[in-house]
């Protein structure tokens, strides 16, 4: 348990995956101060609201005003639902509603920059492969956030949920600055968990040592078109075997084309681990000391 509760920014849109992310996040970090962030796009609001309020072209201005008013109320109601879930899970929580005019992933990342939380928490609908590359808000947040991002896939299987209680934290280790940051952040956020470092032996080189920590050397049991996927699936298999609560991987940091086409080990692990994954930017370790 940390001396100061972790500050968590949650992306909440009222979906089952968002609610599950709060539940899982509270299982991994029992005490936290959370912002329940909800972004909405005026003047469109939900389709159901638009249908109810539309009265014809003669009342367009009235329609727009009503949509603005009702959309804001709907957004606040959804955020309040997220707060109720978070408080019920044991967190201190407050709603944070923001307007957006598109690009929810990027605007949510900007919100994280402003609030500077210890962790950003988002849910994912569990899409893998090509479908996960196209337009996912969680992908955008992972790609561009400068804070650690915990992505919770939905749904989790019974064994994966059971592992949340006391399962170890698997940290992908390759000796890089990103891996060192991942270790530092995991040490701070999960002080009561067993941390296990795992590196993938790619044949030509073994995982480097990690100071006072033991490193489990994993042999990649299959080869894919990309090394990233080979490493990611090997880590995922190890996490499953160890009944891990989550997997933590480092990222090389931000750039204009950060991890092009999700080809990095971090992004590949995100799409293939089928359990919570925390991605830590290489420059996040300075805040974990």
C-alpha positions, 0 to 999 in steps of 0.5 A: 500500500502506498503512503499517498493514494495513487491518482488515476484518470479513468476514461468512462463512457458508460459501456460495460468495458469501461465499468469493468476497467474500474472494477479491475483497476480497484482490484489492482490498486485498492486505494486511489483518488480517481477522476472519472473522465467523460468526453461528449460531443455537442451538439450531437449527443446520443442518437436516442436523444436526437430522435426524441428532440427532433421536431422538423426543420422549422425548429432547427435552432430550438433543436440545437439548443435542446440537444446541447442542454440534454446532451450535457445532462446525459454526459453528467449523468454518465460520469456520475454513474462512473463515480458510483462504480468507483466509490463502490469499488473503494476509491475516492472519485469525482466526475470530470466532464469535458466537451470534445469535437472529435478525436476523443483519444487525443483530447483524453491524452491532453486531459491526462497531460493537464492533470498529470495522474500517476496512472491512466485507466481505459477499457478495451473491447478486446479486439485483436489484430487489424480491428484493434488498429482502426480507431480505438480510443485506448490505442490512441491513449496508449500511443500518445500519453506521457503517463503510464496507461493501464488497459483492461480488456473486456471480457476477462475469463474467470481464471483471469479475474481470479488472478487479479486477487493475488497474482504476480505482476509480469514485467517485460524485461530487455534492459532498455530505458523503457523496461527500467521505467516499467519496473520503477512504476510497477514497484510504486503502484503495486508495492504489495504484489510479487514482481517478476521480470521476464525476458524473451531469448530471441536466439542471438541474445539473452535478456540482460540482468536487472540489478538485484532482480532475477530475470526469467529467460523465456524462449520464443516458441513460435515465430511471426512476421514481426519480432514484436508479436513473437515477443508479445505472445511469448510474454502473454503465454508466460503470464497465463502460465504464472496466473499473472494479475497483469503484464507491464511493458515499457515503451520507447516514448512519444514521437510523431509516428510512435510505434508505427502501425502498432508494431512495437512489443508494447502494442503487440502485448496490448493486443495479445495478452488477453489480460490487463496490460500497463504500458509505461513510457520511457520518461515516466520513471522519474515520477515513480521514485 
